[in-house]
């Protein structure tokens, strides 16, 4: 019985030590800026889609999301450099910025939620194109 208790205690201490070492190792890793950037873009696309689903396609609702996405799109080069094919990545980043500019223009155009939805789909397509090429 005593041997079983010591074995179980050693097992618990070993698990605790392994978890502590793993946490210490993780804290020394640099933050994953690429994943964070993609999470932010995804959050803002989700916010735009939720607003459109709710019938709110006014500039006041959508502009903060678009402005944040435009600011982040302007930083994609430094965030993801080097990519291995920097010329193609640069073209894809420009396409995203252009799609976002089109979305921004459609928000203020007064053409309605359908036009904004099409612009959001165009942004999604540019995102998908880059993901197909670089994932």
N, CA, C and O atoms as CSV, one atom per row, in Angstrom:
chain,resi,resn,atom,element,x,y,z
A,1,UNK,N,N,0.824,-1.185,0.000
A,1,UNK,CA,C,0.000,0.000,0.000
A,1,UNK,C,C,0.871,1.252,0.000
A,1,UNK,O,O,0.581,2.225,-0.696
A,2,UNK,N,N,1.924,1.212,0.778
A,2,UNK,CA,C,2.812,2.364,0.871
A,2,UNK,C,C,3.500,2.614,-0.470
A,2,UNK,O,O,3.689,3.764,-0.867
A,3,UNK,N,N,3.867,1.557,-1.155
A,3,UNK,CA,C,4.515,1.706,-2.458
A,3,UNK,C,C,3.566,2.329,-3.484
A,3,UNK,O,O,3.978,3.152,-4.301
A,4,UNK,N,N,2.313,1.934,-3.435
A,4,UNK,CA,C,1.335,2.518,-4.336
A,4,UNK,C,C,1.169,4.012,-4.061
A,4,UNK,O,O,1.100,4.811,-4.994
A,5,UNK,N,N,1.107,4.384,-2.800
A,5,UNK,CA,C,0.968,5.794,-2.430
A,5,UNK,C,C,2.182,6.599,-2.916
A,5,UNK,O,O,2.007,7.688,-3.463
A,6,UNK,N,N,3.384,6.097,-2.734
A,6,UNK,CA,C,4.584,6.805,-3.195
A,6,UNK,C,C,4.633,6.901,-4.716
A,6,UNK,O,O,5.064,7.916,-5.264
A,7,UNK,N,N,4.196,5.853,-5.392
A,7,UNK,CA,C,4.141,5.883,-6.849
A,7,UNK,C,C,3.150,6.935,-7.332
A,7,UNK,O,O,3.461,7.688,-8.255
A,8,UNK,N,N,1.975,7.003,-6.734
A,8,UNK,CA,C,0.962,7.993,-7.108
A,8,UNK,C,C,1.463,9.406,-6.805
A,8,UNK,O,O,1.263,10.315,-7.611
A,9,UNK,N,N,2.108,9.600,-5.663
A,9,UNK,CA,C,2.650,10.899,-5.304
A,9,UNK,C,C,3.728,11.323,-6.300
A,9,UNK,O,O,3.761,12.482,-6.713
A,10,UNK,N,N,4.598,10.415,-6.686
A,10,UNK,CA,C,5.624,10.716,-7.680
A,10,UNK,C,C,5.014,11.073,-9.029
A,10,UNK,O,O,5.516,11.950,-9.732
A,11,UNK,N,N,3.938,10.396,-9.383
A,11,UNK,CA,C,3.252,10.687,-10.627
A,11,UNK,C,C,2.655,12.093,-10.605
A,11,UNK,O,O,2.782,12.826,-11.586
A,12,UNK,N,N,2.022,12.473,-9.530
A,12,UNK,CA,C,1.423,13.809,-9.395
A,12,UNK,C,C,2.508,14.887,-9.426
A,12,UNK,O,O,2.345,15.913,-10.087
A,13,UNK,N,N,3.589,14.661,-8.728
A,13,UNK,CA,C,4.688,15.639,-8.714
A,13,UNK,C,C,5.294,15.759,-10.111
A,13,UNK,O,O,5.639,16.860,-10.540
A,14,UNK,N,N,5.426,14.652,-10.814
A,14,UNK,CA,C,5.961,14.675,-12.171
A,14,UNK,C,C,5.066,15.459,-13.125
A,14,UNK,O,O,5.557,16.226,-13.953
A,15,UNK,N,N,3.765,15.269,-13.010
A,15,UNK,CA,C,2.833,16.019,-13.865
A,15,UNK,C,C,2.924,17.505,-13.556
A,15,UNK,O,O,2.963,18.329,-14.469
A,16,UNK,N,N,2.959,17.850,-12.277
A,16,UNK,CA,C,3.062,19.253,-11.878
A,16,UNK,C,C,4.356,19.867,-12.422
A,16,UNK,O,O,4.339,20.992,-12.922
A,17,UNK,N,N,5.459,19.153,-12.332
A,17,UNK,CA,C,6.732,19.669,-12.831
A,17,UNK,C,C,6.693,19.845,-14.350
A,17,UNK,O,O,7.199,20.837,-14.874
A,18,UNK,N,N,6.099,18.893,-15.049
A,18,UNK,CA,C,6.018,18.989,-16.509
A,18,UNK,C,C,5.164,20.182,-16.933
A,18,UNK,O,O,5.534,20.897,-17.864
A,19,UNK,N,N,4.046,20.407,-16.278
A,19,UNK,CA,C,3.183,21.544,-16.597
A,19,UNK,C,C,3.896,22.855,-16.290
A,19,UNK,O,O,3.789,23.808,-17.061
A,20,UNK,N,N,4.602,22.917,-15.203
A,20,UNK,CA,C,5.342,24.132,-14.849
A,20,UNK,C,C,6.441,24.433,-15.855
A,20,UNK,O,O,6.622,25.584,-16.253
A,21,UNK,N,N,7.173,23.410,-16.267
A,21,UNK,CA,C,8.215,23.602,-17.279
A,21,UNK,C,C,7.631,24.047,-18.617
A,21,UNK,O,O,8.192,24.913,-19.288
A,22,UNK,N,N,6.513,23.458,-18.999
A,22,UNK,CA,C,5.878,23.840,-20.253
A,22,UNK,C,C,5.414,25.294,-20.208
A,22,UNK,O,O,5.599,26.030,-21.177
A,23,UNK,N,N,4.822,25.710,-19.107
A,23,UNK,CA,C,4.365,27.098,-18.971
A,23,UNK,C,C,5.541,28.064,-19.016
A,23,UNK,O,O,5.437,29.131,-19.621
A,24,UNK,N,N,6.639,27.714,-18.397
A,24,UNK,CA,C,7.825,28.570,-18.435
A,24,UNK,C,C,8.374,28.667,-19.851
A,24,UNK,O,O,8.798,29.739,-20.284
A,25,UNK,N,N,8.366,27.556,-20.570
A,25,UNK,CA,C,8.849,27.566,-21.950
A,25,UNK,C,C,7.938,28.408,-22.831
A,25,UNK,O,O,8.427,29.174,-23.661
A,26,UNK,N,N,6.627,28.284,-22.669
A,26,UNK,CA,C,5.673,29.056,-23.461
A,26,UNK,C,C,5.808,30.554,-23.204
A,26,UNK,O,O,5.641,31.350,-24.128
A,27,UNK,N,N,6.101,30.942,-21.997
A,27,UNK,CA,C,6.194,32.368,-21.681
A,27,UNK,C,C,7.402,33.012,-22.353
A,27,UNK,O,O,7.454,34.235,-22.481
A,28,UNK,N,N,8.357,32.222,-22.777
A,28,UNK,CA,C,9.549,32.766,-23.434
A,28,UNK,C,C,9.408,32.814,-24.955
A,28,UNK,O,O,10.289,33.335,-25.640
A,29,UNK,N,N,8.318,32.282,-25.486
A,29,UNK,CA,C,8.102,32.287,-26.928
A,29,UNK,C,C,7.586,33.666,-27.353
A,29,UNK,O,O,6.797,34.279,-26.636
A,30,UNK,N,N,8.026,34.151,-28.509
A,30,UNK,CA,C,7.520,35.437,-28.983
A,30,UNK,C,C,6.041,35.317,-29.335
A,30,UNK,O,O,5.576,34.237,-29.697
A,31,UNK,N,N,5.307,36.412,-29.232
A,31,UNK,CA,C,3.881,36.336,-29.570
A,31,UNK,C,C,3.704,36.052,-31.058
A,31,UNK,O,O,4.510,36.483,-31.882
A,32,UNK,N,N,2.674,35.345,-31.381
A,32,UNK,CA,C,2.389,35.004,-32.775
A,32,UNK,C,C,1.584,36.146,-33.400
A,32,UNK,O,O,0.353,36.145,-33.369
A,33,UNK,N,N,2.290,37.098,-33.956
A,33,UNK,CA,C,1.670,38.291,-34.510
A,33,UNK,C,C,0.823,37.934,-35.728
A,33,UNK,O,O,-0.235,38.524,-35.942
A,34,UNK,N,N,1.284,36.969,-36.529
A,34,UNK,CA,C,0.518,36.583,-37.712
A,34,UNK,C,C,-0.858,36.054,-37.322
A,34,UNK,O,O,-1.867,36.465,-37.895
A,35,UNK,N,N,-0.901,35.161,-36.367
A,35,UNK,CA,C,-2.188,34.596,-35.939
A,35,UNK,C,C,-3.069,35.675,-35.321
A,35,UNK,O,O,-4.283,35.684,-35.526
A,36,UNK,N,N,-2.466,36.574,-34.574
A,36,UNK,CA,C,-3.237,37.673,-33.988
A,36,UNK,C,C,-3.813,38.581,-35.047
A,36,UNK,O,O,-4.949,39.037,-34.920
A,37,UNK,N,N,-3.050,38.855,-36.092
A,37,UNK,CA,C,-3.532,39.697,-37.185
A,37,UNK,C,C,-4.707,39.048,-37.890
A,37,UNK,O,O,-5.701,39.708,-38.192
A,38,UNK,N,N,-4.592,37.753,-38.151
A,38,UNK,CA,C,-5.683,37.053,-38.813
A,38,UNK,C,C,-6.923,36.998,-37.920
A,38,UNK,O,O,-8.049,37.083,-38.408
A,39,UNK,N,N,-6.713,36.857,-36.616
A,39,UNK,CA,C,-7.848,36.847,-35.692
A,39,UNK,C,C,-8.557,38.203,-35.698
A,39,UNK,O,O,-9.786,38.258,-35.653
A,40,UNK,N,N,-7.796,39.290,-35.752
A,40,UNK,CA,C,-8.405,40.623,-35.799
A,40,UNK,C,C,-9.183,40.827,-37.100
A,40,UNK,O,O,-10.305,41.334,-37.080
A,41,UNK,N,N,-8.595,40.435,-38.220
A,41,UNK,CA,C,-9.316,40.561,-39.492
A,41,UNK,C,C,-10.603,39.743,-39.467
A,41,UNK,O,O,-11.649,40.211,-39.916
A,42,UNK,N,N,-10.525,38.541,-38.951
A,42,UNK,CA,C,-11.695,37.678,-38.860
A,42,UNK,C,C,-12.764,38.298,-37.958
A,42,UNK,O,O,-13.953,38.246,-38.274
A,43,UNK,N,N,-12.346,38.878,-36.847
A,43,UNK,CA,C,-13.281,39.535,-35.929
A,43,UNK,C,C,-14.029,40.655,-36.643
A,43,UNK,O,O,-15.249,40.767,-36.515
A,44,UNK,N,N,-13.308,41.480,-37.389
A,44,UNK,CA,C,-13.946,42.617,-38.046
A,44,UNK,C,C,-14.837,42.170,-39.204
A,44,UNK,O,O,-15.893,42.763,-39.422
A,45,UNK,N,N,-14.443,41.155,-39.941
A,45,UNK,CA,C,-15.321,40.616,-40.983
A,45,UNK,C,C,-16.596,40.072,-40.343
A,45,UNK,O,O,-17.695,40.278,-40.857
A,46,UNK,N,N,-16.439,39.382,-39.228
A,46,UNK,CA,C,-17.617,38.878,-38.510
A,46,UNK,C,C,-18.520,39.997,-38.035
A,46,UNK,O,O,-19.744,39.874,-38.088
A,47,UNK,N,N,-17.928,41.093,-37.570
A,47,UNK,CA,C,-18.724,42.243,-37.141
A,47,UNK,C,C,-19.499,42.860,-38.287
A,47,UNK,O,O,-20.651,43.260,-38.121
A,48,UNK,N,N,-18.870,42.937,-39.449
A,48,UNK,CA,C,-19.549,43.483,-40.631
A,48,UNK,C,C,-20.681,42.555,-41.061
A,48,UNK,O,O,-21.782,43.015,-41.362
A,49,UNK,N,N,-20.417,41.261,-41.089
A,49,UNK,CA,C,-21.448,40.308,-41.505
A,49,UNK,C,C,-22.619,40.311,-40.523
A,49,UNK,O,O,-23.775,40.224,-40.939
A,50,UNK,N,N,-22.334,40.408,-39.244
A,50,UNK,CA,C,-23.415,40.455,-38.249
A,50,UNK,C,C,-24.264,41.706,-38.435
A,50,UNK,O,O,-25.490,41.653,-38.329
A,51,UNK,N,N,-23.611,42.829,-38.712
A,51,UNK,CA,C,-24.359,44.071,-38.932
A,51,UNK,C,C,-25.235,43.942,-40.182
A,51,UNK,O,O,-26.392,44.362,-40.180
A,52,UNK,N,N,-24.678,43.362,-41.243
A,52,UNK,CA,C,-25.467,43.193,-42.469
A,52,UNK,C,C,-26.631,42.234,-42.254
A,52,UNK,O,O,-27.728,42.458,-42.766
A,53,UNK,N,N,-26.394,41.170,-41.498
A,53,UNK,CA,C,-27.474,40.226,-41.205
A,53,UNK,C,C,-28.589,40.895,-40.405
A,53,UNK,O,O,-29.755,40.518,-40.514
A,54,UNK,N,N,-28.223,41.881,-39.611
A,54,UNK,CA,C,-29.210,42.625,-38.833
A,54,UNK,C,C,-29.796,43.809,-39.592
A,54,UNK,O,O,-30.579,44.576,-39.033
A,55,UNK,N,N,-29.425,43.963,-40.861
A,55,UNK,CA,C,-29.957,45.051,-41.667
A,55,UNK,C,C,-29.343,46.412,-41.374
A,55,UNK,O,O,-29.899,47.441,-41.759
A,56,UNK,N,N,-28.209,46.425,-40.702
A,56,UNK,CA,C,-27.542,47.691,-40.366
A,56,UNK,C,C,-26.329,47.854,-41.276
A,56,UNK,O,O,-25.262,47.311,-40.991
A,57,UNK,N,N,-26.486,48.589,-42.356
A,57,UNK,CA,C,-25.371,48.779,-43.277
A,57,UNK,C,C,-25.013,50.261,-43.391
A,57,UNK,O,O,-24.500,50.710,-44.416
A,58,UNK,N,N,-25.285,51.003,-42.339
A,58,UNK,CA,C,-24.952,52.426,-42.338
A,58,UNK,C,C,-23.464,52.619,-42.049
A,58,UNK,O,O,-22.804,51.746,-41.485
A,59,UNK,N,N,-22.966,53.756,-42.440
A,59,UNK,CA,C,-21.542,54.071,-42.298
A,59,UNK,C,C,-21.095,54.050,-40.837
A,59,UNK,O,O,-20.005,53.567,-40.532
A,60,UNK,N,N,-21.909,54.559,-39.951
A,60,UNK,CA,C,-21.539,54.607,-38.532
A,60,UNK,C,C,-21.311,53.246,-37.912
A,60,UNK,O,O,-20.481,53.091,-37.017
A,61,UNK,N,N,-22.050,52.258,-38.392
A,61,UNK,CA,C,-21.914,50.899,-37.863
A,61,UNK,C,C,-20.712,50.177,-38.465
A,61,UNK,O,O,-19.969,49.494,-37.760
A,62,UNK,N,N,-20.531,50.335,-39.770
A,62,UNK,CA,C,-19.529,49.533,-40.470
A,62,UNK,C,C,-18.147,50.182,-40.563
A,62,UNK,O,O,-17.138,49.482,-40.651
A,63,UNK,N,N,-18.099,51.503,-40.545
A,63,UNK,CA,C,-16.827,52.200,-40.752
A,63,UNK,C,C,-15.742,51.821,-39.737
A,63,UNK,O,O,-14.591,51.648,-40.139
A,64,UNK,N,N,-16.050,51.686,-38.448
A,64,UNK,CA,C,-14.971,51.292,-37.521
A,64,UNK,C,C,-14.325,49.951,-37.885
A,64,UNK,O,O,-13.114,49.779,-37.747
A,65,UNK,N,N,-15.141,49.013,-38.345
A,65,UNK,CA,C,-14.586,47.717,-38.749
A,65,UNK,C,C,-13.711,47.862,-39.985
A,65,UNK,O,O,-12.609,47.315,-40.041
A,66,UNK,N,N,-14.200,48.598,-40.974
A,66,UNK,CA,C,-13.451,48.760,-42.216
A,66,UNK,C,C,-12.157,49.523,-41.960
A,66,UNK,O,O,-11.110,49.167,-42.501
A,67,UNK,N,N,-12.219,50.564,-41.145
A,67,UNK,CA,C,-11.014,51.352,-40.853
A,67,UNK,C,C,-9.957,50.498,-40.156
A,67,UNK,O,O,-8.770,50.608,-40.463
A,68,UNK,N,N,-10.375,49.659,-39.235
A,68,UNK,CA,C,-9.422,48.774,-38.559
A,68,UNK,C,C,-8.815,47.779,-39.526
A,68,UNK,O,O,-7.619,47.494,-39.464
A,69,UNK,N,N,-9.634,47.250,-40.421
A,69,UNK,CA,C,-9.125,46.295,-41.398
A,69,UNK,C,C,-8.165,46.971,-42.375
A,69,UNK,O,O,-7.161,46.378,-42.771
A,70,UNK,N,N,-8.471,48.212,-42.766
A,70,UNK,CA,C,-7.575,48.933,-43.667
A,70,UNK,C,C,-6.231,49.214,-42.994
A,70,UNK,O,O,-5.180,49.088,-43.622
A,71,UNK,N,N,-6.268,49.592,-41.728
A,71,UNK,CA,C,-5.016,49.846,-41.010
A,71,UNK,C,C,-4.183,48.574,-40.912
A,71,UNK,O,O,-2.967,48.610,-41.102
A,72,UNK,N,N,-4.820,47.475,-40.622
A,72,UNK,CA,C,-4.100,46.206,-40.511
A,72,UNK,C,C,-3.599,45.738,-41.876
A,72,UNK,O,O,-2.500,45.192,-41.976
A,73,UNK,N,N,-4.389,45.947,-42.925
A,73,UNK,CA,C,-3.977,45.543,-44.274
A,73,UNK,C,C,-2.737,46.310,-44.714
A,73,UNK,O,O,-1.935,45.793,-45.493
A,74,UNK,N,N,-2.573,47.513,-44.235
A,74,UNK,CA,C,-1.386,48.288,-44.569
A,74,UNK,C,C,-0.126,47.769,-43.907
A,74,UNK,O,O,0.976,48.149,-44.302
A,75,UNK,N,N,-0.262,46.920,-42.920
A,75,UNK,CA,C,0.882,46.385,-42.184
A,75,UNK,C,C,1.183,44.921,-42.493
A,75,UNK,O,O,2.060,44.327,-41.867
A,76,UNK,N,N,0.470,44.335,-43.446
A,76,UNK,CA,C,0.651,42.903,-43.708
A,76,UNK,C,C,2.056,42.555,-44.186
A,76,UNK,O,O,2.579,41.496,-43.840
A,77,UNK,N,N,2.672,43.429,-44.975
A,77,UNK,CA,C,4.027,43.158,-45.456
A,77,UNK,C,C,5.010,42.940,-44.319
A,77,UNK,O,O,5.659,41.895,-44.262
A,78,UNK,N,N,5.136,43.909,-43.404
A,78,UNK,CA,C,6.062,43.709,-42.291
A,78,UNK,C,C,5.675,42.563,-41.354
A,78,UNK,O,O,6.545,41.919,-40.768
A,79,UNK,N,N,4.388,42.313,-41.216
A,79,UNK,CA,C,3.949,41.255,-40.301
A,79,UNK,C,C,4.326,39.874,-40.833
A,79,UNK,O,O,4.749,39.008,-40.067
A,80,UNK,N,N,4.177,39.668,-42.131
A,80,UNK,CA,C,4.386,38.341,-42.699
A,80,UNK,C,C,5.706,38.174,-43.430
A,80,UNK,O,O,5.990,37.078,-43.914
A,81,UNK,N,N,6.524,39.212,-43.532
A,81,UNK,CA,C,7.790,39.113,-44.282
A,81,UNK,C,C,8.785,38.245,-43.532
A,81,UNK,O,O,8.782,38.251,-42.301
A,82,UNK,N,N,9.610,37.520,-44.203
A,82,UNK,CA,C,9.555,37.148,-45.615
A,82,UNK,C,C,8.590,35.987,-45.811
A,82,UNK,O,O,8.417,35.152,-44.923
A,83,UNK,N,N,7.968,35.944,-46.973
A,83,UNK,CA,C,6.974,34.903,-47.252
A,83,UNK,C,C,7.501,33.803,-48.149
A,83,UNK,O,O,6.882,32.744,-48.251
A,84,UNK,N,N,8.606,34.023,-48.788
A,84,UNK,CA,C,9.126,33.055,-49.748
A,84,UNK,C,C,8.804,33.482,-51.166
A,84,UNK,O,O,9.561,33.188,-52.090
A,85,UNK,N,N,7.699,34.167,-51.345
A,85,UNK,CA,C,7.326,34.740,-52.638
A,85,UNK,C,C,6.785,36.134,-52.359
A,85,UNK,O,O,5.582,36.385,-52.436
A,86,UNK,N,N,7.703,37.026,-52.036
A,86,UNK,CA,C,7.310,38.364,-51.590
A,86,UNK,C,C,6.574,39.152,-52.668
A,86,UNK,O,O,5.710,39.967,-52.346
A,87,UNK,N,N,6.896,38.927,-53.939
A,87,UNK,CA,C,6.220,39.658,-55.017
A,87,UNK,C,C,4.747,39.270,-55.074
A,87,UNK,O,O,3.877,40.136,-55.163
A,88,UNK,N,N,4.467,37.968,-55.023
A,88,UNK,CA,C,3.074,37.520,-55.056
A,88,UNK,C,C,2.339,37.984,-53.797
A,88,UNK,O,O,1.181,38.396,-53.867
A,89,UNK,N,N,3.006,37.916,-52.661
A,89,UNK,CA,C,2.364,38.362,-51.426
A,89,UNK,C,C,2.047,39.850,-51.502
A,89,UNK,O,O,0.982,40.286,-51.064
A,90,UNK,N,N,2.964,40.622,-52.054
A,90,UNK,CA,C,2.723,42.053,-52.216
A,90,UNK,C,C,1.522,42.327,-53.097
A,90,UNK,O,O,0.727,43.222,-52.808
A,91,UNK,N,N,1.381,41.556,-54.180
A,91,UNK,CA,C,0.223,41.706,-55.056
A,91,UNK,C,C,-1.064,41.362,-54.324
A,91,UNK,O,O,-2.076,42.045,-54.482
A,92,UNK,N,N,-1.026,40.321,-53.537
A,92,UNK,CA,C,-2.224,39.920,-52.772
A,92,UNK,C,C,-2.577,40.968,-51.723
A,92,UNK,O,O,-3.755,41.241,-51.492
A,93,UNK,N,N,-1.570,41.556,-51.088
A,93,UNK,CA,C,-1.825,42.598,-50.090
A,93,UNK,C,C,-2.431,43.832,-50.748
A,93,UNK,O,O,-3.338,44.450,-50.191
A,94,UNK,N,N,-1.938,44.193,-51.930
A,94,UNK,CA,C,-2.512,45.324,-52.669
A,94,UNK,C,C,-3.963,45.022,-53.044
A,94,UNK,O,O,-4.823,45.898,-52.950
A,95,UNK,N,N,-4.234,43.794,-53.466
A,95,UNK,CA,C,-5.609,43.409,-53.819
A,95,UNK,C,C,-6.534,43.526,-52.609
A,95,UNK,O,O,-7.680,43.954,-52.743
A,96,UNK,N,N,-6.042,43.148,-51.436
A,96,UNK,CA,C,-6.852,43.283,-50.224
A,96,UNK,C,C,-7.121,44.748,-49.922
A,96,UNK,O,O,-8.249,45.120,-49.598
A,97,UNK,N,N,-6.093,45.582,-50.026
A,97,UNK,CA,C,-6.296,47.008,-49.769
A,97,UNK,C,C,-7.291,47.610,-50.758
A,97,UNK,O,O,-8.114,48.444,-50.378
A,98,UNK,N,N,-7.223,47.194,-52.023
A,98,UNK,CA,C,-8.169,47.684,-53.025
A,98,UNK,C,C,-9.589,47.201,-52.728
A,98,UNK,O,O,-10.542,47.969,-52.859
A,99,UNK,N,N,-9.737,45.943,-52.332
A,99,UNK,CA,C,-11.057,45.419,-51.990
A,99,UNK,C,C,-11.637,46.154,-50.790
A,99,UNK,O,O,-12.833,46.445,-50.750
A,100,UNK,N,N,-10.785,46.454,-49.812
A,100,UNK,CA,C,-11.250,47.210,-48.647
A,100,UNK,C,C,-11.616,48.642,-49.020
A,100,UNK,O,O,-12.558,49.201,-48.459
A,101,UNK,N,N,-10.890,49.239,-49.950
A,101,UNK,CA,C,-11.241,50.583,-50.419
A,101,UNK,C,C,-12.592,50.540,-51.133
A,101,UNK,O,O,-13.396,51.461,-50.987
A,102,UNK,N,N,-12.846,49.489,-51.895
A,102,UNK,CA,C,-14.142,49.324,-52.538
A,102,UNK,C,C,-15.256,49.149,-51.529
A,102,UNK,O,O,-16.345,49.697,-51.701
A,103,UNK,N,N,-14.994,48.392,-50.479
A,103,UNK,CA,C,-15.975,48.220,-49.407
A,103,UNK,C,C,-16.256,49.556,-48.736
A,103,UNK,O,O,-17.410,49.892,-48.467
A,104,UNK,N,N,-15.209,50.309,-48.469
A,104,UNK,CA,C,-15.371,51.616,-47.838
A,104,UNK,C,C,-16.208,52.536,-48.721
A,104,UNK,O,O,-17.063,53.266,-48.221
A,105,UNK,N,N,-15.969,52.505,-50.022
A,105,UNK,CA,C,-16.736,53.338,-50.953
A,105,UNK,C,C,-18.201,52.898,-50.998
A,105,UNK,O,O,-19.096,53.741,-51.053
A,106,UNK,N,N,-18.453,51.590,-50.976
A,106,UNK,CA,C,-19.829,51.101,-51.031
A,106,UNK,C,C,-20.608,51.428,-49.764
A,106,UNK,O,O,-21.826,51.600,-49.814
A,107,UNK,N,N,-19.929,51.515,-48.645
A,107,UNK,CA,C,-20.613,51.855,-47.398
A,107,UNK,C,C,-21.233,53.245,-47.499
A,107,UNK,O,O,-22.372,53.447,-47.077
A,108,UNK,N,N,-20.510,54.183,-48.044
A,108,UNK,CA,C,-21.002,55.555,-48.124
A,108,UNK,C,C,-21.785,55.868,-49.376
A,108,UNK,O,O,-22.243,56.998,-49.545
A,109,UNK,N,N,-21.954,54.889,-50.272
A,109,UNK,CA,C,-22.580,55.173,-51.566
A,109,UNK,C,C,-24.091,55.285,-51.499
A,109,UNK,O,O,-24.701,55.892,-52.379
A,110,UNK,N,N,-24.702,54.717,-50.484
A,110,UNK,CA,C,-26.155,54.732,-50.405
A,110,UNK,C,C,-26.805,53.693,-51.302
A,110,UNK,O,O,-28.016,53.738,-51.516
A,111,UNK,N,N,-26.024,52.759,-51.830
A,111,UNK,CA,C,-26.562,51.730,-52.733
A,111,UNK,C,C,-27.232,50.595,-51.983
A,111,UNK,O,O,-27.843,49.727,-52.606
A,112,UNK,N,N,-27.136,50.579,-50.689
A,112,UNK,CA,C,-27.851,49.582,-49.902
A,112,UNK,C,C,-26.979,48.433,-49.429
A,112,UNK,O,O,-25.798,48.319,-49.756
A,113,UNK,N,N,-27.627,47.592,-48.643
A,113,UNK,CA,C,-26.920,46.469,-48.023
A,113,UNK,C,C,-26.463,45.432,-49.040
A,113,UNK,O,O,-25.462,44.751,-48.818
A,114,UNK,N,N,-27.179,45.304,-50.148
A,114,UNK,CA,C,-26.783,44.315,-51.158
A,114,UNK,C,C,-25.422,44.662,-51.739
A,114,UNK,O,O,-24.584,43.779,-51.919
A,115,UNK,N,N,-25.190,45.940,-52.035
A,115,UNK,CA,C,-23.896,46.363,-52.585
A,115,UNK,C,C,-22.788,46.174,-51.561
A,115,UNK,O,O,-21.678,45.767,-51.904
A,116,UNK,N,N,-23.090,46.469,-50.310
A,116,UNK,CA,C,-22.100,46.281,-49.258
A,116,UNK,C,C,-21.795,44.795,-49.105
A,116,UNK,O,O,-20.639,44.416,-48.915
A,117,UNK,N,N,-22.824,43.953,-49.185
A,117,UNK,CA,C,-22.621,42.506,-49.111
A,117,UNK,C,C,-21.736,41.988,-50.225
A,117,UNK,O,O,-20.897,41.117,-49.999
A,118,UNK,N,N,-21.916,42.521,-51.440
A,118,UNK,CA,C,-21.058,42.129,-52.554
A,118,UNK,C,C,-19.611,42.555,-52.317
A,118,UNK,O,O,-18.678,41.821,-52.642
A,119,UNK,N,N,-19.435,43.748,-51.749
A,119,UNK,CA,C,-18.078,44.223,-51.455
A,119,UNK,C,C,-17.434,43.366,-50.370
A,119,UNK,O,O,-16.236,43.089,-50.431
A,120,UNK,N,N,-18.215,42.945,-49.382
A,120,UNK,CA,C,-17.691,42.060,-48.334
A,120,UNK,C,C,-17.299,40.725,-48.951
A,120,UNK,O,O,-16.279,40.147,-48.574
A,121,UNK,N,N,-18.098,40.225,-49.897
A,121,UNK,CA,C,-17.754,38.969,-50.574
A,121,UNK,C,C,-16.455,39.126,-51.364
A,121,UNK,O,O,-15.648,38.198,-51.419
A,122,UNK,N,N,-16.247,40.294,-51.975
A,122,UNK,CA,C,-14.999,40.535,-52.712
A,122,UNK,C,C,-13.800,40.542,-51.765
A,122,UNK,O,O,-12.737,40.020,-52.102
A,123,UNK,N,N,-13.970,41.129,-50.587
A,123,UNK,CA,C,-12.896,41.107,-49.585
A,123,UNK,C,C,-12.617,39.667,-49.171
A,123,UNK,O,O,-11.459,39.261,-49.070
A,124,UNK,N,N,-13.665,38.901,-48.933
A,124,UNK,CA,C,-13.496,37.494,-48.558
A,124,UNK,C,C,-12.777,36.691,-49.623
A,124,UNK,O,O,-11.979,35.809,-49.308
A,125,UNK,N,N,-13.053,36.992,-50.881
A,125,UNK,CA,C,-12.393,36.281,-51.975
A,125,UNK,C,C,-10.899,36.616,-52.020
A,125,UNK,O,O,-10.076,35.738,-52.281
A,126,UNK,N,N,-10.548,37.878,-51.767
A,126,UNK,CA,C,-9.122,38.215,-51.756
A,126,UNK,C,C,-8.425,37.533,-50.581
A,126,UNK,O,O,-7.279,37.100,-50.700
A,127,UNK,N,N,-9.109,37.441,-49.463
A,127,UNK,CA,C,-8.531,36.723,-48.318
A,127,UNK,C,C,-8.313,35.257,-48.668
A,127,UNK,O,O,-7.251,34.694,-48.405
A,128,UNK,N,N,-9.332,34.651,-49.264
A,128,UNK,CA,C,-9.233,33.229,-49.628
A,128,UNK,C,C,-8.123,32.989,-50.640
A,128,UNK,O,O,-7.424,31.978,-50.566
A,129,UNK,N,N,-7.955,33.911,-51.585
A,129,UNK,CA,C,-6.895,33.754,-52.573
A,129,UNK,C,C,-5.520,33.738,-51.934
A,129,UNK,O,O,-4.659,32.942,-52.308
A,130,UNK,N,N,-5.325,34.607,-50.985
A,130,UNK,CA,C,-4.028,34.656,-50.287
A,130,UNK,C,C,-3.836,33.387,-49.449
A,130,UNK,O,O,-2.742,32.824,-49.417
A,131,UNK,N,N,-4.888,32.943,-48.780
A,131,UNK,CA,C,-4.773,31.744,-47.952
A,131,UNK,C,C,-4.467,30.526,-48.813
A,131,UNK,O,O,-3.678,29.668,-48.418
A,132,UNK,N,N,-5.087,30.448,-49.987
A,132,UNK,CA,C,-4.799,29.305,-50.882
A,132,UNK,C,C,-3.329,29.327,-51.319
A,132,UNK,O,O,-2.694,28.279,-51.442
A,133,UNK,N,N,-2.807,30.510,-51.547
A,133,UNK,CA,C,-1.433,30.615,-52.044
A,133,UNK,C,C,-0.382,30.419,-50.957
A,133,UNK,O,O,0.698,29.899,-51.237
A,134,UNK,N,N,-0.673,30.819,-49.737
A,134,UNK,CA,C,0.382,30.875,-48.718
A,134,UNK,C,C,0.169,29.987,-47.505
A,134,UNK,O,O,1.052,29.938,-46.648
A,135,UNK,N,N,-0.924,29.298,-47.381
A,135,UNK,CA,C,-1.090,28.429,-46.230
A,135,UNK,C,C,-0.424,27.117,-46.440
A,135,UNK,O,O,-0.465,26.256,-45.561
